[in-house]
Amino acid sequence: MIEYTRHILDNGLTVICNTDTSTPFVSVNILYKVGARDEDPNRTGFAHLFEHLMFGGSRHIADYDYHVQKAGGDSNAFTNNDYTNYYITIPAPNIETALWLESDRMLALDFSQKSLDVQRNVVIEEFKQRYFNNPYGDIWLKLRPLAYKVHPYQWPTIGKNIDHIAGASLEEVEDFFHRFYAPDNAILSISGNITDEKALELVKKWFGDIPPANYQRKAIPAEPKQTEERRLVCEHNKVPADAIYKVYHMGDRASDEFYTCDTISDILSNGQSSRLYINLIKNGKLFSEVDAYITGDMDPGLFIFSGKLSEGVAIEEAEAAIQNEINHFIEDPISERELQKVINKTDARISYSEINYQGKSANLAFFEYLGNIDLINSESARYAQVSLDSIKRTARELFAPENCSTLWYLKDK
């Protein structure tokens, strides 16, 4: 059981505190409620660009990393479709250094053409490395718009077009910051060797005077139900083997369907005793790699089958083999014993994540943003509620042909 206290400051900043005396460190985690889904379709990649800009210095602090390291800390960040997350782990006596750094860049990021040019070039090079210079790198640039026609999940976090970042102006960047990087659009969570009372006192000291943005967020368009199968064939790719992707729309992160789909993906492909590995790699020798996994997005996401074909295997044969596994699973999912084995593994994974103070601070912020912070203590129970009946019912609906988008990614012959 993770104990925490929850507070909302007058400026709208949500503060979550957790005391963990087993460590001499604290983790200061700030989740900003802005991800790729909040971007203008004609200016994608801004959320990820800001992840880089936030380390370029603020009005009073020219070198962010220098002060983190001088205080014996470590920092990092990540951006996804739904939010952007920053964290600092630091010795508990130095927590005010972390709060000073984070509050200063929330209040006044250093906007300059030089900083924008530097970080923009970094992101452009990252885009090229990830999508143009990496085998199979552009698959999600093709697969996302195939699966999503309305929802902004149709573009990846780094952006759908390199020109969107290349053409970003300083004025556009400043506007994005002032809309989304504010206390009333953030969740600050602290876990580590500090009392909740002291943590809250220090947060008020460093963040209490930062004004809110009072920005009215735009409604994100819901993806309509897919009613027919979609297919895309991409040929002449410079890759060592053909690949196939089959994706299916599934429920959002807070839904019961999420837990059922996550369990299904583990049954199908978690480890060398899984069905896909045994039947398609070990015995069938049709694939060199095969996997089933979910995106886990906050809004309705995707259940994904992916595989790289063995040499000499026809793409039609490979897809038929995946479909055969799907059909078999629908008709004969698993035994109660197999299900319990998977749930036990999941429970162990969740328990392990609760040990680390940095993981706790990140999870507290995430579940608060999801709308139910108590999930941090009830995730295992949600998985335990997955039944054979719910698996069979969900699989039959999930793997309906009209809910599927298929990509053939073929090597240059």
BELJO-V540316 format. One record per pair of residues at least 12 apart in sequence whose C-alpha atoms are under 8 Angstrom apart, sorted by the first residue. I is the first residue (numbers start at 1). J is the second residue. D is the distance in whole Angstrom. If there is no record, write none. Layout:
BEGIN
I J D
I J D
END
This chain:
BEGIN
1 377 6
2 18 8
2 354 8
2 376 7
2 377 6
3 18 6
3 19 8
4 16 7
4 17 5
4 18 5
4 19 7
4 196 8
5 17 5
5 18 7
5 196 7
9 204 7
9 208 7
10 208 7
11 183 6
11 184 6
11 208 7
11 209 8
11 210 7
11 211 6
11 212 5
12 183 6
12 184 4
12 185 8
12 212 7
13 183 4
13 184 5
13 185 7
13 186 6
13 187 6
13 188 7
14 183 8
14 184 8
14 186 7
14 187 5
14 188 6
15 187 6
15 188 5
15 189 6
15 190 8
15 200 7
16 187 8
16 188 6
16 189 4
16 190 6
16 364 7
16 365 7
17 189 6
17 190 5
17 191 6
17 196 5
17 199 7
17 200 7
18 189 8
18 190 6
18 191 5
18 192 7
18 195 8
18 196 6
18 361 8
19 191 6
19 192 5
19 193 6
19 194 6
19 195 5
19 196 6
20 191 6
20 192 4
20 193 5
20 194 7
20 357 7
21 192 7
21 193 5
21 194 7
22 192 8
22 193 7
23 192 6
23 193 6
23 357 8
24 91 6
24 92 6
24 192 7
24 193 6
25 89 7
25 90 5
25 91 4
25 92 5
25 192 6
25 193 6
26 89 6
26 90 6
26 91 6
26 92 5
26 95 7
26 190 7
26 191 6
26 192 4
26 193 6
26 194 7
26 357 7
26 358 8
27 87 7
27 88 6
27 89 4
27 90 7
27 190 6
27 191 5
27 192 6
27 357 7
27 358 5
27 361 6
28 87 6
28 88 5
28 89 6
28 95 8
28 98 7
28 99 8
28 188 7
28 189 6
28 190 5
28 191 7
28 361 7
29 85 7
29 86 6
29 87 4
29 88 7
29 188 6
29 189 5
29 190 6
29 358 8
29 361 6
29 362 6
29 365 8
30 85 6
30 86 5
30 87 6
30 186 7
30 187 6
30 188 5
30 189 6
30 365 8
31 83 7
31 84 6
31 85 4
31 86 6
31 186 6
31 187 5
31 188 6
31 365 6
31 366 7
32 83 6
32 84 5
32 85 6
32 180 7
32 181 7
32 185 6
32 186 4
32 187 7
33 82 7
33 83 5
33 84 7
33 180 7
33 185 6
33 186 6
33 369 8
34 47 7
34 82 6
34 83 4
34 84 6
34 180 6
35 47 5
35 48 8
35 79 7
35 80 6
35 81 5
35 82 4
35 83 4
35 84 6
35 157 7
36 48 8
36 80 7
36 81 4
36 82 6
36 83 8
36 152 7
36 153 8
36 155 8
36 156 7
36 157 5
36 158 8
36 159 8
37 81 5
37 82 6
37 151 8
37 152 5
37 153 6
37 220 8
38 82 8
38 152 8
38 220 8
39 152 8
41 152 8
42 164 7
43 164 5
43 165 7
43 168 8
44 155 8
44 158 8
44 159 5
44 160 6
44 161 7
44 164 6
44 165 7
45 157 6
45 158 5
45 159 4
45 160 7
45 164 7
45 165 6
46 158 8
46 159 8
46 165 7
46 173 8
46 176 8
47 79 7
47 84 7
47 157 7
48 78 8
48 79 6
48 80 8
48 84 8
48 157 6
48 158 6
49 119 7
49 120 7
49 123 7
49 158 8
49 165 8
50 177 8
51 77 7
51 78 7
51 79 7
51 84 7
52 119 6
52 123 8
53 115 7
53 116 7
53 119 6
54 105 7
54 109 7
56 110 7
56 115 7
56 119 8
57 105 7
57 109 7
57 110 6
58 104 6
58 105 5
58 108 6
58 109 4
58 110 4
58 111 8
59 104 7
59 105 7
59 108 6
59 109 6
59 110 5
60 104 7
61 101 8
61 104 8
64 101 7
67 97 8
68 88 8
68 90 8
68 97 7
68 98 7
71 90 7
71 91 8
71 94 6
71 97 7
72 90 6
72 91 7
73 88 7
73 89 5
73 90 4
73 91 7
74 88 6
74 89 5
74 90 7
75 87 6
75 88 4
75 89 6
76 88 7
79 157 7
80 157 6
81 153 7
81 156 7
81 157 6
81 297 7
82 297 7
82 298 7
89 358 7
92 192 7
92 193 6
92 194 7
96 202 7
99 202 8
99 203 7
99 206 6
100 206 6
103 206 6
103 207 6
106 181 6
106 182 6
106 183 8
107 182 7
107 210 6
111 170 8
111 174 7
112 170 7
113 170 6
116 170 7
120 165 7
120 166 7
121 166 8
123 158 8
123 165 8
124 162 7
124 165 7
124 166 7
127 158 7
127 162 7
135 238 7
135 239 6
136 239 7
139 409 8
140 156 7
141 155 7
141 156 7
141 160 7
143 407 7
144 156 7
146 230 7
146 231 8
146 232 8
146 405 7
147 230 8
147 247 7
147 249 8
147 405 6
148 223 7
149 223 7
150 221 7
150 222 7
150 223 5
150 224 7
151 220 7
151 221 6
151 222 6
151 223 5
152 220 8
152 221 8
178 213 7
179 213 6
179 215 6
180 213 8
180 215 8
181 213 8
182 210 8
182 211 7
182 212 6
182 213 6
183 207 8
183 210 7
183 211 7
183 212 6
183 213 8
184 212 5
184 213 7
184 214 7
185 213 8
187 365 6
187 368 8
187 369 8
188 365 7
189 361 5
189 362 7
189 364 7
189 365 6
190 361 6
191 357 6
191 358 7
191 360 7
191 361 5
192 357 6
226 249 8
226 402 7
226 403 6
227 402 5
227 403 7
228 401 7
228 402 4
228 403 7
228 404 8
229 401 6
229 402 4
229 403 6
229 404 5
229 405 6
230 402 8
230 404 7
230 405 5
230 406 6
231 405 6
231 406 5
231 407 6
232 406 6
232 407 5
232 408 6
233 407 6
233 408 5
233 409 6
233 410 8
234 407 7
234 408 6
234 409 5
234 410 6
235 409 6
235 410 5
235 411 6
235 412 7
236 410 6
236 411 5
236 412 4
236 413 7
237 409 7
237 410 6
237 411 5
237 412 5
238 411 6
238 412 6
239 410 8
239 411 5
239 412 7
240 411 7
241 308 6
241 309 6
241 310 7
241 311 7
241 410 7
241 411 6
242 308 6
242 309 6
242 315 7
242 408 8
242 409 6
242 410 5
242 411 5
243 306 7
243 307 6
243 308 4
243 309 6
243 315 8
243 408 6
243 409 5
243 410 6
244 305 8
244 306 6
244 307 5
244 308 7
244 309 8
244 315 8
244 319 7
244 406 7
244 407 6
244 408 5
244 409 6
245 304 7
245 305 6
245 306 4
245 307 7
245 406 6
245 407 5
245 408 7
246 304 6
246 305 5
246 306 7
246 404 7
246 405 6
246 406 4
246 407 6
247 302 6
247 303 6
247 304 4
247 305 6
247 404 6
247 405 5
247 406 7
248 302 5
248 303 5
248 304 7
248 398 7
248 399 7
248 403 6
248 404 5
248 405 7
249 300 7
249 301 6
249 302 5
249 303 6
249 398 7
249 403 6
249 404 7
250 300 6
250 301 5
250 302 5
250 303 6
250 398 7
251 299 7
251 300 5
251 301 6
252 296 7
252 297 6
252 298 5
252 299 5
252 300 4
252 301 6
253 296 6
253 297 6
253 298 5
253 299 7
253 300 7
253 301 8
253 370 8
254 298 7
254 370 7
256 382 8
257 394 7
258 296 7
259 382 7
259 383 6
259 386 7
260 383 7
260 386 6
260 390 7
260 391 6
260 394 7
261 294 7
261 303 7
261 391 8
261 394 8
262 293 7
262 294 7
263 342 7
263 343 7
263 383 8
263 386 8
264 391 7
265 292 5
265 293 5
265 294 7
265 303 8
266 292 8
266 293 8
266 342 7
267 339 8
267 342 7
268 292 7
269 290 8
269 291 6
269 292 6
269 293 8
275 325 8
276 290 7
276 291 7
276 325 7
277 290 7
280 321 7
285 310 7
286 309 6
286 310 5
286 313 6
286 318 6
287 307 6
287 308 6
287 309 4
287 310 5
287 318 8
288 307 8
288 308 6
288 309 6
288 310 5
289 307 5
289 308 5
289 309 7
290 305 7
290 306 6
290 307 4
290 308 6
291 304 8
291 305 6
291 306 5
291 307 6
292 304 5
292 305 5
292 306 6
293 305 7
298 370 7
315 408 8
326 399 7
329 395 8
330 392 6
330 395 6
330 396 6
331 392 8
333 388 8
333 391 7
333 392 6
334 388 7
335 388 8
336 388 7
339 387 8
339 388 8
343 383 7
343 384 6
346 380 8
346 383 8
347 380 6
350 379 8
350 380 7
363 376 7
364 376 7
END
